[in-house]
Amino acid sequence: MQWWNNAVGYEVYIRSFADSDGDGVGDFGGLTERLDHLAWLGVDAVWVTPFYPSPQADFGYDVADYRDVDPVYGDMEDFRRFATRARDLGLKVMIDLVPNHTSSEHPWFRSALADPDSPERGYYIFRPPGPDGGPPNNWLSHFGGPAWTLDPASGEYYCHLFHRMQPDLDWSNPAVRREFEEIVEFWTELGVDGFRIDVAHALTKDHDLRDNPQILPLASDATPNQAFSAFEHVHDLGLDSSREIFEAWKSLPGGSDTLLVGEVYLVDVDRSTSYMGDGGLDLCLFFGLNRRPWDPVGFVDELRDWAEASKRGFAWTIASHDENRPPTRFGGGEAGRRRALSIWTLFCSLPGMPFVYQGEELGLEDGSVEPEHVQDPVGKAAYHEGRDPARTPMPWDTGPDNGFTTGAPWLTSGTRAPAETVQHQKEHPDSHLWLFRDLLATRKRLAPIRTGPGRWLPAPPGVAVVLSGEVLTVANLTDDPGGVVLPPGDWSPEFDTARGDNPVASGRIEVPPTSARVYVAAPSPL
Ligand code: GLC
């Protein structure tokens, strides 16, 4: 059995987690000191967002050296100390690998610009202008504008699906593949247990770089997200050939014990599933509920479609450093929190590996970031699409800057209320934190009897009833009571998002609005 079966992960956005040296930026020192919070919470693995040397044009997702630590986060010794402490606490270590693009400051790209005849030029996607003298095709950057920037010295354009300081690598070049195999080996030899692979669905691109078909009209004032959605991304994203790359990584020494989780941002079940298993990715991140308004019926249907498509499940998430926080997206306040927790209860009933995003355990809503303090390149292009509200510092306590730093935080945001902090919630057993912890403990406790992929039993729209071995999960995402018929036998309560003191149940029960419960098969009376 692999270590990630039944595991729960925790995403640390290192910049905003905990600062140990007062420069206002989170670092390995701070993370190491706070690791006991993760152990207390009961997660099994920590995924750290990119910490490599970087000009921080996209806050670390622009990597200038894949084998080192940016001084702002510490050094390799700090990384080792962190990994050792994690291991001592029983936590697996996952790091974020960014193979779609490098930073424009990476020595490979510098060589590519300095000498068009250098081997490194072939690491990237340079092309002559299109027939009209503009970019070679109609691909767009996720961050706004064309996916192409002119290199004036050579008269050629280079491709970047994100920031112009994040040039895309050419994965049809075997030298690029070799480089990354060595990078993967470098970190696994240092004891890393798994990788979250950034933009895993975009590594290989159409050989002829054909235009993407336009499916919606494109207004001249469209925001980056609107512009991006106006095209069907058949030639820049989701190509089957990306799979071979992960197969090669899985067959490296130690590969079978190294978890590969792909950020496969395709909101398409079948295409995502095709990257997994049989020597490919172990899990794909699930994004099915991330870019849509609260919709109980649609959410249950979507979850069921994904859950039924893969016996191994997914890396289930509703939160990350890229999305508004779930309670905010789901209507805000207590209702938003209860909705998020009900979905989490379903995640915990399924195979796969759910991931908590830092602060999610507190039920945090978005942080407030005024327009003049925006740091995210997406937020600079379109304030309301910016990702800073999910990236505000972790609120540890009620001290200055909520205990995140003794200096000035890199991202200026409103102070969190006492009830939002770890310290306060830990002291109050009726807090969201304790409920969340209880849910994770329930998942762990029931793992031996929660077998199989989970059968979705008949239920009214917006209500889910999932039977996995001897574990039964019922979730009602709607605002009305939901009547469900339990499978034959008696069912003992193990967890309730509403903290109800529920009796052993059988037959037909009413699940209160926006709540979820976990039951186990009660021993027969004989
Ligand atoms: C992923 C990351 C995001 C980053 C982008 C480009 O989507 O999660 O934060 O901006 O890749 O690397």
Boltz pocket constraint, residues with backbone or C-beta under 6 A from the ligand:
constraints:
  - pocket:
      binder: B
      contacts: [[A, 58], [A, 61], [A, 62], [A, 98], [A, 162], [A, 198], [A, 199], [A, 263], [A, 321], [A, 322]]
      max_distance: 6.0
